[in-house]
């Protein structure tokens, strides 16, 4: 069985390769679970990344090019929404088997 750190690394590399660096921006590890899929043990790895927002990116880019005082405003940006994806990684080989959208239940 591959170590959990290797499984997470494989999922992150796969996400970056498949989604591209813009969609895989500020990737975070959220959950890891060892499960059974048929006869295989699988690491289910949930990663989150920033949702793309080209309008906000243009505003932030303009601020970063501005004077130093304006650049500090980017420190106080609201938290951007994140998208979540679950990757199934074969626990024996380390190969990524699938990538699925992970919907979160919203707490009220």
HELIX and SHEET records of a PDB file:
HELIX    1   1 UNK A    4  UNK A   19  1                                  16    
HELIX    2   2 UNK A   54  UNK A   65  1                                  12    
HELIX    3   3 UNK A   68  UNK A   71  1                                   4    
HELIX    4   4 UNK A   72  UNK A   76  5                                   5    
SHEET    1   A 4 UNK A  28  UNK A  37  0                                        
SHEET    2   A 4 UNK A  40  UNK A  50 -1                                        
SHEET    3   A 4 UNK A  82  UNK A  90 -1                                        
SHEET    4   A 4 UNK A  96  UNK A 101 -1                                        
END                                                                             
